[in-house]
């Protein structure tokens, strides 16, 4: 009970000269004030309980937000890494396509060399000049490799 209420209780309990109706109302008023104090204390306790719970929840939510922000950062880095890998793969693919084109051209040119093959009249099969073919293959391979390095 507050000091002020205690003093009022003592003061008005000691007074006998008040009107009888008023004298009867004073204990009731004191009871109501005591009850209001008790209810205020209960309310304050409940507010503190809820506030503490909310602080804990707020702290937990902050921790979760920090964890999620870190995960987002990790995922963004992973996406960036994948983009870099994809770009590198695309560059390598273009290099391989260029090399493949050079090799195809070299093979087509080798195949078109009339001096390397002669048709046998007796069987209709082709006969190849393998030494000449090897020389042309070496030259075309060098050209393809030279074109590849440019």
Secondary structure, DSSP 4 states (H G I P E B T S, - for coil): --HHHHHHHHHHHH---S-HHHHHHHHHHHHHHHHHHHHHHHHHHHHHHHHHHHHHHHHHHHHHHHHHHHHHHHHHHHHHHHHHHHHHHHHHHHHHHHHHHHHHHHHHHHHT-GGGEEE-TTT--EEE-HHHHHHHHHHHHHHHHHHHH-
